[in-house]
Structure formats: C-alpha cells, structure tokens
C-alpha cells in the first residue's frame, strides 16, 4: 500500500494512523503545505489522508495552494482512490465536491459524543455513539450524493461517505495523548468559553481508554475504506 498524507500545519500529524500504516507495511509520503505545496502524481497511490489545520478551505486568496489541493482531492475521488479527510480534510473534500463550507453556529472543542445516523446501517462501521475529540469552528453542507453517517449536538454533519472509497470526519479520530498535547500547545487560544468548548483542564481529563477506543475506531474505518471490493 502507498499512502499520501496532506499535512497543513506541523502540529497536526496523523497520530494513531501511523500505527495502522506501519502494521500494513505501507509506503508513506507527505505533502507538507507549511513547507512546500508540491503534490505528487496520483499514479500508484492507494490512500490519501487529508489532515486538519486552523485555516479555512475558503482562504484561497491568501493560501492559493488550497485550489490545487482541492483539485488533487477531486481527481483522486474521480479515480476511485481511497480518501480520508479529518476536520479541515473533511471540509476540503466537501468543498472539492461542490458543497459549501462556512462558520458553524458555535465552536466545538473538546470531548463530546457523536451519534450514528439511524439510516446509516450498511456502510462504514460506526458505533451507535462514541466519545470523540472535536476541534473546529466551521462546518459544511453534505456533497451531492453523500451519505450522512454521524452527528453531534453542536454539529449536524460529523461524518459522511461518498460511496465506499471516500470518508469525511469532522472530529479527530487519530488523536493520541501526545498529539493532543501538541494541539493544545499550539492552539489553546481557541479555548474561548462556550457551550461546546471545554477548558484545557477538561480536555486533559481523559484516560487511556478514550485513546484506545478511538484508535480502534480509526483502524476499523480505514480497514473498510481500503478493503478490496
């Protein structure tokens, strides 16, 4: 397997996904937009992972590489390559497929539950509910033809699929204790009090089981996304 990662800032890496890729002897390449906007040819790539970041998908005037990144994602989707988008990455998939991305009613930062959409029965292996980490202020409309998979109290569109090869997740399934500490170090100014914004102390009040359960969910979703069909 060859996987290509789209990384937007140095403090949002792939977290527990690294273990999943290592277990499958994957060859991993990365475009680090904070260093260089160069994108590879799609030939030979089996999986694309678009990660998070503090920018908006609508910042094309100040970050012109967003235009090329969306074109890259759209081409990958059209070619049937498996694509996983996390947080900003999910918003990029939505935008690349013609859906609007815009500020949500309120920020959602911290550990809050998501719930599986009741009609999402036979696609990706979502639990009926799960406690997950959120860190976002924007949301999106579902792309045409997308299946709505999960929601939360603060954000209706937490997960969607386009067929069996494209998955967008607004939350952060990849988070580890180490990556969470890095996110807090670089983005704690986002923790402005709100109904769905936890304090740093609240965010850190979690146990190893939360990270283990998320890593398991991430692995199950990636297994489904990359399964031979």
URTA-V558133 format. One record per residue. D_FIRST is the distance of its C-alpha to the first C-alpha in Angstrom with 1 decimal. Layout:
BEGIN
d_first=<D_FIRST;D_FIRST>
END
This chain:
BEGIN
d_first=<0.0;3.8;6.4;10.0;13.0;16.5;19.0;22.7;24.6;24.1;25.2;22.6;19.3;16.4;18.5;17.2;13.8;13.2;13.9;11.5;8.6;10.3;10.9;7.4;7.2;4.8;6.3;8.6;11.3;14.3;17.2;20.2;22.9;25.5;25.1;24.0;23.2;21.2;18.2;15.6;15.5;13.3;12.4;8.8;7.7;6.1;7.8;11.0;13.0;16.7;18.8;22.6;25.6;29.4;29.8;30.3;28.4;31.9;32.4;31.6;34.9;34.3;30.6;30.0;26.3;26.0;26.9;24.1;21.5;22.8;22.7;19.0;18.2;20.5;19.0;15.5;17.2;19.2;16.3;14.8;11.7;11.2;13.4;14.8;18.0;20.0;23.7;24.2;20.7;22.0;25.2;23.4;21.7;25.2;26.9;24.5;25.4;29.1;30.0;32.3;31.4;34.5;36.0;36.1;39.5;38.8;36.2;34.2;33.3;33.0;32.3;33.2;32.3;30.4;31.3;29.4;31.0;33.0;31.9;28.1;28.1;25.4;22.4;20.4;21.6;24.0;26.8;30.3;30.6;28.9;30.1;27.7;28.0;29.0;29.7;30.5;33.6;32.4;31.3;30.5;31.5;29.1;27.7;29.2;27.7;25.9;26.4;27.9;26.3;28.1;31.0;33.0;36.7;36.3;33.5;33.3;29.8;27.5;24.6;23.9;21.5;21.3;20.4;17.5;14.8;16.7;18.0;20.5;21.9;25.1;25.1;23.1;21.1;19.2;22.5;23.5;27.0;26.1;24.5;27.5;29.9;28.4;28.6;32.2;33.1;32.1;33.0;35.9;38.2;36.5;38.2;41.3;42.9;42.3;42.1;38.3;37.9;38.1;39.6;37.6;39.3;38.3;34.6;34.6;36.5;33.5;32.4;29.4;29.1;28.2;25.2;24.2;24.6;22.6;19.7;19.9;20.2;17.2;15.0;16.6;16.1;12.4;12.2;14.4;12.8;9.5;11.5;12.0;15.5>
END
